[in-house]
């Protein structure tokens, strides 16, 4: 994660799929697949998908280092 995105999201708790992808440094597609497969928890609020920071951090902690 770049310092620029870290500063931009420093006080943010809930992320859209696009923001979550930027925060994690991955594609929106990868985030959408993880949400669809329930490997990344997300909540619905109307038409919006909200992903919490603690869930993103836990998801990234589970990644294997290649």
C-alpha positions as MATLAB code, in Angstrom:
seq = 'XXXXXXXXXXXXXXXXXXXXXXXXXXXXXXXXXXXXXXXXXXXXXXXXXXXXXXXXXXXXXXXXXX';
ca = [
       0.000    0.000    0.000;
       1.448    3.353   -0.976;
       1.842    6.186    1.515;
      -0.575    8.259   -0.573;
      -3.430    5.748   -0.237;
      -2.626    5.156    3.425;
      -3.009    8.890    4.144;
      -6.168    9.175    2.046;
      -7.897    6.390    3.993;
      -6.328    6.985    7.405;
      -9.605    7.807    9.186;
     -11.920    5.815    6.947;
     -13.736    2.804    8.395;
     -16.007    1.630    5.563;
     -14.888    1.238    1.954;
     -16.602    0.776   -1.395;
     -15.250   -2.020   -3.603;
     -13.246    0.545   -5.582;
     -11.775    2.120   -2.456;
     -11.047   -1.311   -0.975;
      -9.132   -2.292   -4.114;
      -7.099    0.927   -3.948;
      -6.432    0.446   -0.219;
      -5.227   -3.144   -0.773;
      -3.366   -2.445   -4.018;
      -5.355   -4.997   -6.018;
      -7.897   -4.862   -8.830;
     -11.585   -4.178   -8.256;
     -12.200   -7.574   -9.881;
     -10.160   -9.349   -7.164;
     -12.148   -7.591   -4.418;
     -15.477   -8.385   -6.125;
     -14.551  -12.076   -6.465;
     -13.473  -12.269   -2.798;
     -16.781  -10.709   -1.701;
     -18.776  -13.039   -3.960;
     -16.913  -16.107   -2.620;
     -17.353  -14.893    0.985;
     -13.602  -14.802    1.631;
     -13.922  -11.043    2.209;
     -16.899  -10.053    4.396;
     -19.031   -7.187    3.093;
     -22.289   -5.572    4.127;
     -25.048   -4.225    1.925;
     -26.549   -0.795    2.535;
     -29.195   -0.300   -0.110;
     -27.397   -0.676   -3.427;
     -23.997   -0.015   -1.852;
     -21.484   -2.645   -0.759;
     -19.535   -1.645    2.357;
     -16.310   -3.392    3.362;
     -14.852   -2.568    6.760;
     -11.164   -1.795    7.259;
     -10.671   -4.566    9.830;
     -12.058   -7.104    7.344;
      -9.715   -5.814    4.617;
      -6.723   -6.014    6.961;
      -7.634   -9.573    8.005;
      -8.129  -10.564    4.351;
      -4.688   -9.210    3.419;
      -3.075  -10.912    6.450;
      -4.321  -14.227    5.044;
      -2.562  -13.786    1.702;
       0.296  -16.146    0.955;
       3.636  -14.571    0.129;
       4.856  -15.794   -3.225;
];
